[in-house]
Amino acid sequence: MRYQVCKLAPVGMTRNNCVLPTVMNKKECPHFAPIQVVRAAVVFSRIFAEVKEKHHAAMRRKIAGYLGGGGTFYRYRNGERSLMPGQQEWIKKMFLRHGYTEEVVFDNYKDVYRFDD
């Protein structure tokens, strides 16, 4: 598992948090989470292509607020961060609430390892 994680580490990353071996003194590891492969969305520069101009700014602000602010919004939009399935679903529902029934398709997708629930 460590090898797989290291293969996915960004260039330049040389350290990260770890679980210490003392956890083996317990019956069950309180930090255990099953490894999942999920389909993450990468880049979403085209999702606003069919959005009416009167909705564009408000929808963008809502997504930015949900993702953690303007700078973070651009990191997701430009592919520096990947949208996890729950985030993708939130964005799709937000489009539905604004009356857009066409499927929201992100620019690209990739499979990523996920270690939490």
Order of alpha helices (4+ residues) and beta strands (2+ residues): alpha-beta-alpha-alpha-alpha-beta
